[in-house]
Amino acid sequence: MVVRRLWAWYGGMLRSHPYPTNALTSASIVFSGDAVAQFYDMRSKVDRGAAKPYDPTRGLILGAFQIVIATPFWLRVYRKLDGIFPPTPTILSAIQKGAMTWLVATSTMPFFIGYVATAHSVLEGRGVNSSEILEVVRTKIKNDMMRILPASLTFWPLHWIPMFYLLPREYRFVYVSCQQLIWSAIVSYIVHDATHHAT
């Protein structure tokens, strides 16, 4: 009964205050997920003496991105898509909306990489070096993006129907934030596996 009331209250907050509720939820999920990922990485490397201490800065950078940029951006994208398609969702419209969000997410990936590189540079006291940041973006795209795209086209389409057909609209971004944890683990595995085979 208490859980049901809390869930009803939370759903009401998503409807009445969508930005702050989604932003805080998403930032909390991302920060917690990054902490788990770091501790797992530390544990896997401790036997080799290569473990790094936990760095909360990384989680704060990702959480800040969710609050300041990702949440308002994606809530606006979802509203635009809802305005383009008929109000009654269908499986076809869900797939179409999902494909559009995938294209938007993929095309904005260089911006996200640049944001993370800039934030790290500033917090480490190195300031903003545009040529250095552009080189990081170029290297990431060259080395990682082409390996990640096929996995992305396999993973995200599985969630288009739940996002745009099955779930109430107010739960979309929360659902995506939860799936983002799984996706981040997949990306980390792809990138680190490639690095391992290259060394």
Secondary structure, 3 states (H helix, E strand, C coil): CHHHHHHHHHHHHHHHCHHHHHHHHHHHHHHHHHHHHHHHHHHHHHHHCCCCCCCHHHHHHHHHHHHHHHHHHHHHHHHHHHHHCCCCCCHHHHHHHHHHHHHHHHHCHHHHHHHHHHHHHHHCCCCCCHHHHHHHHHHHHHHHHHHHHHHHHHHHHHHHHHHHHHCCHHHHHHHHHHHHHHHHHHHHHHHHHHHHHHC
